Amino acid sequence: MEQFLKELFEYSHHFNQKLSDIFIDRPDKTSEKAVKLFNHILNAHQIWNNRIHPEQSTFGVWELHDIKDLKSIDRTNYEHSLQILDKFALYDHVEYTNTKGQPFNKNVLNICFHIINHSTYHRGQIATEFRLNGLEPLVTDYIHYKS
């Protein structure tokens, strides 16, 4: 399972890097909503990583970053996730408080899967935004990535 999660994080990182390139290369065609959603993907990934293994100051859930920093933020998130998978057992429990101050206790496996699933969900929303703004969306289906 750990190896599969590493592959899923690699898949997510791959398409986040490609999306970063589009935001950098086509700022005239990327909507404010798409930029906001992509920043949210990166911020949430960083927040969840830090709940498991705090390493840096946590971003705000909807914090906006300079477009030129998106690739680096994604790379840092990806590397941090891989470190987590090497350092923690998948069924280790993590106690954390969400952004509303509510306490939770989840295992590393569920948090990692949530990070990946959350990113996929919002990349779908970004694809819709791209199409609405005259950009061809990336084909980000996992099965195509593995082909």
Order of alpha helices (4+ residues) and beta strands (2+ residues): alpha-alpha-alpha-beta-beta-alpha-alpha
